[in-house]
Amino acid sequence: MSKNSQAKKSKGQLLSFIPTGEYYFSKGLKAFHRRDFHKAIKYLKRAMQLEPGEPMIVCQLAIIHTELGEYQESNKLLHFILEELDEEMMECHYFLANNYAHLGYFKDAYAHVTLYLKEEESGEFVEDAEDLLEVLTLEADDLDEVLYEQDDLMVKQEQARDLLESGHFPKAIELLEDVIEEFPEYWSAYNNLALAYFYLGELEKADETLELVLERNPGNLHAMCNKLVFAYFQKQKEETAAIADILKKVKPMLTEHQFKLGATFALIGEYEPAYRWFRKLHKQGYEGDGSYYYWFSYAAYFTGKEQLAHSLWEKVLEMNPGKEGLEPWNEEHPSANGFEEYNTSILKKLESDYIEERLFALFLISLSEQKETLLTSQEVVKNHKFSTLENQYVNMVKVGKIDSSQLVVAHETAKALYEHHHPIGTVEAGLYLMWFSIFVEMSEAKIDLKNKDALAAATEYMWKKLRNEKSSQKLVAQQYGLSPSTLQKYIKLVNGYLQ
């Protein structure tokens, strides 16, 4: 062996290269300084994968999203830093203040900039923060008034969420449309609006709303998940499979997005990917609300982890005892795919102490795309408040036929009203409640019901009269294809039982 052979051998060795988060962070910064933002995002996301707990990487990515005008995405990252990685990284509050100011959220901008100045008296961005605070004050003729308006908006958002959860979809729609009009880039409001439309059976409007979100904010995860849910429950198998395949490739960083994916996959019966996301959240120490344990239990049970599913269900019942009987292993539970969770709100209407409200709820179920699932829910099957009349109505909605001709006419009358008054908003709901109230009185008096159009027209005329709306018997008669004399006859009938 020659004396140079060892040198040659050394030169021929392969040196392993293991890229680090720092390496990609450095490349991301260089791309950022070249204003090549899209490449910078690519490198920084790779750095985050390699060092997921490093807040500086996440913060730099947030700054780039701000440069691109993607303020909402930037805010999500900044909040993630403060909530999950480093609550003492005060510069995040300054960046949040900037973003919220651009979005028009003056209250939030004011709160974050003042917090930054309070905590960082000699911080790097103090001068800029003071300038921003001055601008916020100057931009508003009266800052207190602006903050009050922002408070009012936050209240509207909370009210809309409460209404959505309790099944008051028309009112939720009204509030969400107000929020969107004032803040056209608040995508969460759009997604909730789409859900409200979907629950009301306004499927076209629901789809249009989601398409608008995805057009203006491509890749919006909540919109994609809702789109998958809509496709699934409309039995659009090809579209369901296509969207599901796309979402299976998504690897979100934010806890909120990870939970959304898990819940969505569980909802459509894709329990394997659902379980993976819930397991990941669990390992990270995530402690969610009742819905988290609900979906986690389902995903665990249907992937063979029965012991875990039972322990998770104990937490579900601790948080919400009303879920008893809805266990994933309960064969009597009609919605193994978890659809019950999404329909709890609309079924709450059946808990009313007033029969006309319960009848109205059954009518709404008859119009729903999810009619079969709703009719097999506990709220319908085991509703002890139902009278004989309501149980007959349930059977009629199920099979389409029934011996009671009176109930058939009552249902057809409501459908006649629906032809002229849909979608059913908060105001219109009063019309249907009036009709079912009249019907209950007529049913008890054993009145022979025959002409559905005349009954609908007379009910509408009296409803408008009581609301002091301008209308004429001639106009209403024409609307329903009746003669004025027929309408007059039925107005007397309806008015008698209305009183």
KEMI-663755 format. One record per residue (C-alpha): residue number from 1; residue in one letter; y, x, z. Coordinates in pm, 1 decimal, decimal comma, m for minus. Each point is the difference from the previous one (the first is absolute). Layout:
<NUM 'A' <Y X Z>> ...
//
This chain:
<1 'M' <0,0 0,0 0,0>> <2 'S' <338,6 146,5 m97,1>> <3 'K' <280,5 46,0 246,9>> <4 'N' <201,5 m273,8 m172,6>> <5 'S' <m277,3 m257,2 11,2>> <6 'Q' <111,6 m141,9 333,5>> <7 'A' <350,8 m41,8 m131,2>> <8 'K' <m129,8 m177,9 m302,8>> <9 'K' <m209,1 m222,9 219,5>> <10 'S' <302,6 m92,7 210,1>> <11 'K' <201,4 m83,5 m306,1>> <12 'G' <m276,3 m233,7 m116,1>> <13 'Q' <m14,0 m208,3 321,0>> <14 'L' <111,2 m368,2 m12,6>> <15 'L' <256,2 m88,1 264,4>> <16 'S' <m13,8 m361,4 119,9>> <17 'F' <324,3 m200,5 m9,6>> <18 'I' <27,0 m291,2 241,9>> <19 'P' <329,1 m183,2 m57,3>> <20 'T' <184,4 m110,9 311,8>> <21 'G' <254,2 m265,9 75,8>> <22 'E' <263,4 271,0 33,3>> <23 'Y' <m78,9 122,8 m353,7>> <24 'Y' <50,6 m344,3 m155,4>> <25 'F' <300,7 m70,1 221,4>> <26 'S' <162,5 316,3 m138,4>> <27 'K' <m75,7 m106,6 m357,7>> <28 'G' <137,6 m346,4 77,5>> <29 'L' <326,5 145,9 129,0>> <30 'K' <39,8 215,0 m311,3>> <31 'A' <m54,1 m302,6 m221,7>> <32 'F' <248,3 m197,2 213,0>> <33 'H' <269,2 266,3 m41,5>> <34 'R' <m62,6 m9,4 m375,6>> <35 'R' <56,8 m379,1 23,3>> <36 'D' <m352,1 m55,0 m131,2>> <37 'F' <m58,1 m279,6 249,4>> <38 'H' <m323,0 m140,5 m140,1>> <39 'K' <m172,3 338,5 12,2>> <40 'A' <144,2 55,6 348,2>> <41 'I' <m156,1 m327,4 115,4>> <42 'K' <m334,4 106,9 m144,2>> <43 'Y' <0,8 331,5 186,6>> <44 'L' <123,9 m147,8 327,0>> <45 'K' <m263,3 m273,2 m1,6>> <46 'R' <m263,1 270,0 m43,6>> <47 'A' <154,8 191,1 289,6>> <48 'M' <m21,0 m315,7 212,4>> <49 'Q' <m371,0 m33,0 m79,1>> <50 'L' <m61,9 354,9 116,0>> <51 'E' <224,6 m24,9 307,6>> <52 'P' <29,8 m372,1 81,5>> <53 'G' <163,3 57,7 338,3>> <54 'E' <292,3 214,3 m119,1>> <55 'P' <322,4 m205,2 24,0>> <56 'M' <212,4 241,7 m206,9>> <57 'I' <m212,1 m68,6 m307,4>> <58 'V' <32,1 m377,3 44,6>> <59 'C' <375,0 29,5 61,3>> <60 'Q' <54,6 201,7 m318,0>> <61 'L' <m193,9 m259,8 m196,2>> <62 'A' <221,0 m272,1 150,3>> <63 'I' <311,7 189,4 m111,0>> <64 'I' <m128,4 9,9 m357,8>> <65 'H' <m63,8 m375,5 0,9>> <66 'T' <359,1 m44,5 116,2>> <67 'E' <120,8 217,5 m291,1>> <68 'L' <m191,9 m229,1 m235,8>> <69 'G' <158,5 m308,2 156,6>> <70 'E' <m332,0 m110,5 149,0>> <71 'Y' <151,3 m75,2 339,6>> <72 'Q' <m272,4 m229,4 129,9>> <73 'E' <m272,2 257,0 m70,8>> <74 'S' <210,3 270,1 164,1>> <75 'N' <48,4 m218,2 308,1>> <76 'K' <m373,7 m58,1 34,5>> <77 'L' <m59,9 373,3 10,8>> <78 'L' <283,1 63,2 246,2>> <79 'H' <m121,8 m274,1 232,9>> <80 'F' <m350,3 144,1 m29,8>> <81 'I' <131,8 334,9 124,1>> <82 'L' <177,6 m153,4 298,5>> <83 'E' <m283,5 m236,7 90,5>> <84 'E' <m304,0 216,6 m70,5>> <85 'L' <91,7 369,6 m30,2>> <86 'D' <313,8 107,2 186,6>> <87 'E' <226,1 m247,9 175,2>> <88 'E' <247,4 278,7 83,1>> <89 'M' <72,2 90,2 m363,4>> <90 'M' <352,6 m139,2 26,6>> <91 'E' <111,8 83,3 m353,7>> <92 'C' <m224,4 m283,0 m113,9>> <93 'H' <247,5 m240,5 158,8>> <94 'Y' <281,1 143,2 m211,8>> <95 'F' <m207,3 m33,9 m319,0>> <96 'L' <m95,6 m356,0 98,4>> <97 'A' <366,0 m85,0 55,8>> <98 'N' <82,1 119,4 m351,8>> <99 'N' <m280,3 m203,6 m152,7>> <100 'Y' <83,5 m316,5 189,4>> <101 'A' <365,7 34,1 m98,9>> <102 'H' <m103,7 15,2 m367,0>> <103 'L' <m216,2 m309,0 45,5>> <104 'G' <281,0 m190,4 170,2>> <105 'Y' <m170,7 m10,4 340,3>> <106 'F' <317,3 90,1 188,6>> <107 'K' <m138,5 m89,2 339,3>> <108 'D' <m296,5 235,5 m39,5>> <109 'A' <217,6 272,4 m154,2>> <110 'Y' <242,9 m26,4 291,0>> <111 'A' <m282,2 10,6 256,3>> <112 'H' <m163,5 311,8 m145,0>> <113 'V' <318,0 197,6 m61,2>> <114 'T' <130,5 m64,7 352,6>> <115 'L' <m339,0 97,0 145,8>> <116 'Y' <4,7 324,3 m197,3>> <117 'L' <351,3 86,9 117,9>> <118 'K' <m92,3 m80,0 358,0>> <119 'E' <m312,9 217,4 1,9>> <120 'E' <117,4 282,3 m227,8>> <121 'E' <352,6 91,2 108,6>> <122 'S' <m18,3 331,8 m186,0>> <123 'G' <m256,7 m92,9 m263,7>> <124 'E' <m3,5 114,4 m359,9>> <125 'F' <121,3 m334,2 m133,9>> <126 'V' <259,0 m91,2 265,1>> <127 'E' <299,8 19,9 m233,5>> <128 'D' <m175,4 m201,7 m266,9>> <129 'A' <m110,7 m253,4 258,4>> <130 'E' <356,5 m38,6 128,7>> <131 'D' <120,7 m54,0 m357,5>> <132 'L' <m269,0 m263,2 m54,0>> <133 'L' <95,2 m178,6 320,8>> <134 'E' <362,8 m5,4 m113,7>> <135 'V' <m98,5 m137,6 m339,7>> <136 'L' <m211,6 m269,4 162,4>> <137 'T' <296,5 m104,2 209,9>> <138 'L' <244,6 8,6 m291,1>> <139 'E' <m232,0 m181,9 m241,0>> <140 'A' <m15,7 m295,5 230,4>> <141 'D' <317,7 m194,9 70,8>> <142 'D' <m155,3 m81,3 329,8>> <143 'L' <m307,2 204,1 97,3>> <144 'D' <m93,5 m246,1 271,2>> <145 'E' <m5,3 m275,6 m260,7>> <146 'V' <m223,7 206,7 m229,0>> <147 'L' <m235,4 80,9 285,5>> <148 'Y' <m11,2 m367,7 85,9>> <149 'E' <m92,4 m82,2 m359,1>> <150 'Q' <m276,7 260,1 10,7>> <151 'D' <m127,9 m147,2 325,3>> <152 'D' <m5,4 m339,6 m168,3>> <153 'L' <m202,6 144,0 m288,4>> <154 'M' <m254,0 156,9 236,1>> <155 'V' <m33,2 m335,7 176,2>> <156 'K' <m64,7 m166,5 m337,8>> <157 'Q' <m274,7 247,5 m78,4>> <158 'E' <m170,1 m57,8 333,7>> <159 'Q' <32,9 m375,8 m43,4>> <160 'A' <m151,6 21,6 m347,6>> <161 'R' <m299,9 193,8 133,3>> <162 'D' <m49,9 m252,1 280,9>> <163 'L' <21,8 m289,4 m246,0>> <164 'L' <m248,7 167,2 m232,5>> <165 'E' <m246,8 55,5 282,7>> <166 'S' <35,1 m357,1 126,2>> <167 'G' <m45,0 m159,6 m341,7>> <168 'H' <357,3 m116,0 m61,5>> <169 'F' <2,4 151,3 m346,3>> <170 'P' <290,2 m192,1 m162,6>> <171 'K' <240,9 100,7 275,4>> <172 'A' <m129,9 358,2 m15,1>> <173 'I' <70,6 0,7 m374,0>> <174 'E' <353,5 m119,7 57,8>> <175 'L' <72,3 275,9 252,4>> <176 'L' <m168,0 274,2 m203,3>> <177 'E' <199,9 m94,1 m308,2>> <178 'D' <316,4 37,4 209,1>> <179 'V' <m110,8 347,7 109,3>> <180 'I' <m81,3 103,4 m357,0>> <181 'E' <332,6 m125,8 m130,7>> <182 'E' <182,0 214,0 254,7>> <183 'F' <m232,5 302,5 m24,7>> <184 'P' <m160,8 3,3 m346,4>> <185 'E' <m198,4 318,2 73,6>> <186 'Y' <m162,8 m121,0 319,5>> <187 'W' <m353,7 m8,8 m143,5>> <188 'S' <m165,4 m125,7 316,8>> <189 'A' <185,6 m329,0 m41,2>> <190 'Y' <m127,8 m33,3 m356,8>> <191 'N' <m358,9 56,8 109,4>> <192 'N' <26,9 m259,3 275,7>> <193 'L' <162,8 m239,5 m246,2>> <194 'A' <m295,3 43,6 m236,8>> <195 'L' <m240,0 m81,5 286,5>> <196 'A' <196,5 m313,0 87,4>> <197 'Y' <m14,5 m119,4 m361,6>> <198 'F' <m372,9 74,8 m12,6>> <199 'Y' <m74,4 m198,4 315,1>> <200 'L' <191,0 m296,1 m145,0>> <201 'G' <m207,9 16,1 m316,9>> <202 'E' <294,1 119,4 m210,5>> <203 'L' <m216,5 267,6 m161,6>> <204 'E' <221,5 68,3 m298,3>> <205 'K' <303,3 64,2 219,8>> <206 'A' <m208,8 219,2 230,1>> <207 'D' <m114,6 215,8 m293,3>> <208 'E' <351,6 18,9 m146,3>> <209 'T' <137,9 120,0 333,3>> <210 'L' <m256,2 279,4 25,0>> <211 'E' <57,7 103,9 m360,3>> <212 'L' <370,9 25,4 76,0>> <213 'V' <m70,8 230,9 294,6>> <214 'L' <m232,2 222,0 m204,1>> <215 'E' <251,0 14,4 m284,2>> <216 'R' <288,4 106,3 223,9>> <217 'N' <m204,2 199,0 251,9>> <218 'P' <m308,6 129,9 m188,5>> <219 'G' <m301,2 74,6 215,1>> <220 'N' <114,7 m216,2 291,2>> <221 'L' <m320,2 m4,4 205,5>> <222 'H' <54,6 m334,4 170,7>> <223 'A' <65,6 m166,9 m335,7>> <224 'M' <m314,5 154,7 m148,0>> <225 'C' <m207,9 m116,4 297,5>> <226 'N' <141,3 m351,6 m20,9>> <227 'K' <m66,5 m2,3 m373,7>> <228 'L' <m364,2 87,1 73,0>> <229 'V' <m27,9 m280,6 255,4>> <230 'F' <150,7 m253,3 m241,5>> <231 'A' <m236,4 103,9 m279,5>> <232 'Y' <m298,3 m19,4 234,1>> <233 'F' <68,6 m351,9 122,0>> <234 'Q' <73,5 m120,3 m352,3>> <235 'K' <m347,0 130,6 m95,3>> <236 'Q' <144,2 240,1 m258,8>> <237 'K' <m294,4 238,4 21,5>> <238 'E' <106,2 255,8 m260,8>> <239 'E' <353,1 35,4 137,1>> <240 'T' <m132,9 13,6 356,8>> <241 'A' <m234,8 285,4 m90,1>> <242 'A' <271,8 187,2 m192,9>> <243 'I' <257,1 m16,1 281,9>> <244 'A' <m261,7 82,8 262,7>> <245 'D' <m100,8 313,0 m194,6>> <246 'I' <363,0 112,4 m10,5>> <247 'L' <51,8 m55,9 372,4>> <248 'K' <m321,0 185,1 88,7>> <249 'K' <160,6 313,6 m143,1>> <250 'V' <318,2 m37,3 206,0>> <251 'K' <27,6 230,7 302,7>> <252 'P' <306,7 m114,6 196,7>> <253 'M' <144,0 204,6 282,2>> <254 'L' <174,4 m274,7 194,1>> <255 'T' <m196,4 m187,5 265,1>> <256 'E' <144,3 m329,6 m122,3>> <257 'H' <m137,1 60,3 m349,5>> <258 'Q' <m340,0 110,7 127,7>> <259 'F' <m32,3 m321,4 199,3>> <260 'K' <113,9 m209,3 m297,0>> <261 'L' <m270,4 152,0 m219,0>> <262 'G' <m268,6 m49,6 263,9>> <263 'A' <92,0 m363,6 60,1>> <264 'T' <23,7 m72,9 m372,6>> <265 'F' <m341,4 148,4 m78,0>> <266 'A' <m154,9 m190,1 292,5>> <267 'L' <161,9 m320,5 m119,7>> <268 'I' <m165,9 20,5 m342,2>> <269 'G' <m336,4 105,6 141,8>> <270 'E' <26,4 372,4 m89,0>> <271 'Y' <m113,7 107,9 344,2>> <272 'E' <m90,1 363,6 m69,4>> <273 'P' <353,9 117,2 m93,6>> <274 'A' <140,7 m233,2 266,3>> <275 'Y' <m214,8 164,6 266,3>> <276 'R' <102,8 349,5 m112,2>> <277 'W' <368,8 m80,3 44,9>> <278 'F' <m47,3 m168,8 337,6>> <279 'R' <m217,8 287,1 118,7>> <280 'K' <270,5 245,2 m105,5>> <281 'L' <263,9 m195,1 191,6>> <282 'H' <m228,2 m13,5 302,6>> <283 'K' <m49,3 377,7 m3,6>> <284 'Q' <377,3 45,9 m12,1>> <285 'G' <29,1 m200,8 323,2>> <286 'Y' <147,6 m305,3 m168,1>> <287 'E' <19,2 m306,0 223,1>> <288 'G' <91,7 m301,2 m205,4>> <289 'D' <33,4 m369,6 70,5>> <290 'G' <m270,3 m265,6 m9,0>> <291 'S' <m18,3 m4,6 m379,2>> <292 'Y' <m88,2 371,3 m4,3>> <293 'Y' <m301,8 m52,5 225,8>> <294 'Y' <m88,7 m321,8 m184,7>> <295 'W' <m28,1 174,3 m337,3>> <296 'F' <m153,2 313,7 152,2>> <297 'S' <m273,7 m212,0 159,9>> <298 'Y' <m77,9 m167,5 m332,3>> <299 'A' <m7,8 330,7 m186,6>> <300 'A' <m223,7 156,9 265,7>> <301 'Y' <m242,5 m293,2 10,0>> <302 'F' <m46,1 m24,6 m376,0>> <303 'T' <m56,2 375,6 m31,3>> <304 'G' <m280,2 m3,6 257,9>> <305 'K' <192,9 110,5 311,2>> <306 'E' <m86,0 m307,9 204,9>> <307 'Q' <49,7 153,9 344,7>> <308 'L' <347,2 118,9 m94,4>> <309 'A' <78,9 m340,6 m151,6>> <310 'H' <m89,2 m174,4 327,9>> <311 'S' <215,6 236,4 209,3>> <312 'L' <292,5 m46,7 m239,0>> <313 'W' <m39,8 m377,3 13,7>> <314 'E' <38,2 11,7 378,0>> <315 'K' <350,1 140,0 m58,1>> <316 'V' <69,3 m276,0 m252,7>> <317 'L' <m78,2 m264,9 260,8>> <318 'E' <205,1 180,5 265,3>> <319 'M' <304,2 m23,4 m225,1>> <320 'N' <m75,2 m339,5 m154,5>> <321 'P' <m260,5 m218,2 177,6>> <322 'G' <45,6 m260,2 m275,8>> <323 'K' <m209,3 219,1 m232,4>> <324 'E' <m316,4 m87,6 191,1>> <325 'G' <m255,5 m136,1 m244,5>> <326 'L' <138,4 201,9 m291,0>> <327 'E' <m217,8 305,2 58,2>> <328 'P' <m126,0 171,4 m316,4>> <329 'W' <m361,1 m51,3 113,5>> <330 'N' <53,5 m372,4 58,4>> <331 'E' <m183,8 m169,4 m286,9>> <332 'E' <195,2 m321,0 55,1>> <333 'H' <321,0 186,1 m73,2>> <334 'P' <88,5 m112,7 m353,4>> <335 'S' <205,4 298,5 m107,3>> <336 'A' <m195,6 319,9 28,7>> <337 'N' <258,3 165,5 m219,6>> <338 'G' <268,7 m47,6 263,2>> <339 'F' <200,1 m261,1 m189,8>> <340 'E' <43,4 m191,2 326,5>> <341 'E' <254,2 255,0 118,3>> <342 'Y' <222,9 m64,1 m298,9>> <343 'N' <m24,7 m378,8 34,9>> <344 'T' <40,3 m35,7 376,3>> <345 'S' <367,0 m78,6 m45,1>> <346 'I' <m42,4 m290,4 m240,3>> <347 'L' <m284,6 m149,1 205,9>> <348 'K' <220,3 m3,8 310,1>> <349 'K' <164,1 m306,7 m148,0>> <350 'L' <m320,1 m188,6 82,5>> <351 'E' <61,1 55,4 371,6>> <352 'S' <289,6 m246,1 5,7>> <353 'D' <m17,9 m297,9 234,9>> <354 'Y' <133,5 m226,1 m277,7>> <355 'I' <m247,9 m148,3 m244,8>> <356 'E' <248,7 m5,4 m289,4>> <357 'E' <42,5 378,0 29,0>> <358 'R' <m376,0 57,0 1,9>> <359 'L' <m42,6 m226,9 m304,8>> <360 'F' <277,5 189,7 m175,7>> <361 'A' <m178,6 329,0 76,4>> <362 'L' <m321,9 m136,9 m153,1>> <363 'F' <194,4 m101,2 m309,2>> <364 'L' <137,5 354,9 m29,3>> <365 'I' <m353,3 136,7 30,0>> <366 'S' <m106,4 m226,4 m288,1>> <367 'L' <260,1 174,2 m218,1>> <368 'S' <m93,8 351,7 106,6>> <369 'E' <m185,5 250,9 m215,4>> <370 'Q' <m199,0 86,0 313,8>> <371 'K' <m98,6 m360,6 71,9>> <372 'E' <m372,7 63,9 48,5>> <373 'T' <53,3 279,1 250,7>> <374 'L' <265,3 m190,3 192,7>> <375 'L' <m219,0 m309,7 28,5>> <376 'T' <m278,6 201,0 163,0>> <377 'S' <228,7 152,6 263,1>> <378 'Q' <m37,9 m73,7 370,9>> <379 'E' <334,7 m181,5 2,3>> <380 'V' <m139,0 m259,6 m239,8>> <381 'V' <m369,6 m10,1 86,4>> <382 'K' <45,4 m14,8 378,3>> <383 'N' <336,0 m171,8 33,9>> <384 'H' <m33,0 m240,0 293,9>> <385 'K' <339,0 m155,1 m74,3>> <386 'F' <m121,7 m152,0 m325,8>> <387 'S' <m26,3 m375,7 m14,2>> <388 'T' <m253,6 m185,2 m214,6>> <389 'L' <268,1 m25,2 m266,9>> <390 'E' <52,8 377,2 m5,9>> <391 'N' <m372,6 75,3 m10,9>> <392 'Q' <m25,8 m234,3 m297,8>> <393 'Y' <288,2 185,6 m163,8>> <394 'V' <m178,2 333,0 52,2>> <395 'N' <m312,1 m138,2 m169,5>> <396 'M' <205,9 m135,5 m286,3>> <397 'V' <170,7 332,9 m58,4>> <398 'K' <m341,4 169,3 6,1>> <399 'V' <m190,1 m227,0 m239,5>> <400 'G' <280,5 m180,0 m183,0>> <401 'K' <m138,3 m345,6 75,9>> <402 'I' <m13,1 m233,7 299,7>> <403 'D' <m68,2 m364,3 78,5>> <404 'S' <350,4 m57,9 137,6>> <405 'S' <212,0 m109,4 m294,1>> <406 'Q' <302,0 m6,3 234,3>> <407 'L' <m29,3 371,7 70,3>> <408 'V' <m40,5 74,2 m370,1>> <409 'V' <323,4 m185,9 m74,8>> <410 'A' <176,2 180,4 285,4>> <411 'H' <m107,6 337,4 m140,1>> <412 'E' <97,2 m99,6 m355,4>> <413 'T' <339,8 m114,4 130,1>> <414 'A' <59,2 343,0 151,4>> <415 'K' <m103,9 156,1 m333,5>> <416 'A' <248,5 m225,2 m180,2>> <417 'L' <271,7 127,6 232,8>> <418 'Y' <m116,1 355,5 m66,4>> <419 'E' <53,0 m44,5 m374,9>> <420 'H' <369,3 m51,7 67,6>> <421 'H' <46,7 212,4 312,5>> <422 'H' <m155,9 345,3 m16,0>> <423 'P' <m6,2 264,4 120,4>> <424 'I' <10,2 m159,3 342,6>> <425 'G' <291,7 147,5 191,5>> <426 'T' <118,4 m72,4 351,7>> <427 'V' <203,7 m298,1 m118,6>> <428 'E' <m272,8 m142,6 m226,2>> <429 'A' <m256,3 21,3 280,3>> <430 'G' <188,7 m284,6 168,2>> <431 'L' <m74,7 m224,5 m297,1>> <432 'Y' <m376,3 54,3 29,5>> <433 'L' <6,0 m43,1 376,0>> <434 'M' <182,6 m329,4 m50,7>> <435 'W' <m266,3 m121,3 m241,9>> <436 'F' <m293,8 92,1 223,3>> <437 'S' <174,3 m161,4 296,3>> <438 'I' <40,2 m321,0 m201,5>> <439 'F' <m360,6 20,2 m116,7>> <440 'V' <m131,8 28,2 356,8>> <441 'E' <187,4 m320,4 93,2>> <442 'M' <m128,9 m176,8 m311,8>> <443 'S' <m354,1 118,0 68,0>> <444 'E' <7,4 m139,7 353,2>> <445 'A' <136,1 m330,7 m134,0>> <446 'K' <m275,0 1,5 m265,6>> <447 'I' <251,5 m42,2 m281,2>> <448 'D' <m155,5 3,7 m347,3>> <449 'L' <146,6 298,4 m186,9>> <450 'K' <m2,3 m13,7 m379,1>> <451 'N' <290,2 147,2 m195,3>> <452 'K' <34,6 372,5 79,5>> <453 'D' <306,9 49,0 m220,9>> <454 'A' <180,3 m294,5 157,5>> <455 'L' <m84,1 124,6 350,5>> <456 'A' <121,9 350,5 m87,1>> <457 'A' <320,6 m129,6 m159,8>> <458 'A' <79,1 m229,6 293,0>> <459 'T' <m63,8 281,2 250,5>> <460 'E' <225,4 236,1 m195,2>> <461 'Y' <277,0 m260,7 m23,8>> <462 'M' <m8,5 m65,8 376,6>> <463 'W' <m15,2 373,7 72,6>> <464 'K' <310,3 64,5 m208,3>> <465 'K' <178,8 m298,1 152,2>> <466 'L' <m67,6 124,4 353,2>> <467 'R' <129,7 343,0 m102,7>> <468 'N' <314,0 m158,9 m146,2>> <469 'E' <m83,7 138,8 m343,7>> <470 'K' <148,7 m176,2 m299,9>> <471 'S' <m270,0 m183,7 m189,9>> <472 'S' <m58,8 m338,5 m161,2>> <473 'Q' <m302,0 m224,1 m19,5>> <474 'K' <33,9 m3,6 m379,1>> <475 'L' <m14,1 380,2 m22,8>> <476 'V' <m298,0 33,7 235,6>> <477 'A' <m183,9 m281,5 m181,8>> <478 'Q' <48,9 178,9 m333,8>> <479 'Q' <m118,8 327,3 152,8>> <480 'Y' <m333,1 m158,4 99,7>> <481 'G' <m32,9 m230,9 m303,9>> <482 'L' <50,3 m321,9 195,1>> <483 'S' <198,8 m315,9 m47,4>> <484 'P' <291,6 m49,3 243,0>> <485 'S' <m161,8 m316,9 136,4>> <486 'T' <m325,5 183,6 83,6>> <487 'L' <191,2 271,4 177,1>> <488 'Q' <201,3 m254,5 200,9>> <489 'K' <m323,6 m167,5 111,6>> <490 'Y' <m147,6 328,5 122,6>> <491 'I' <323,5 111,3 165,6>> <492 'K' <m20,9 m309,5 221,7>> <493 'L' <m363,9 79,1 77,7>> <494 'V' <59,3 366,4 79,0>> <495 'N' <315,8 m69,2 201,2>> <496 'G' <m187,1 m248,0 218,9>> <497 'Y' <m256,7 258,3 106,9>> <498 'L' <257,3 275,6 17,2>> <499 'Q' <184,1 m199,3 264,3>> 
//
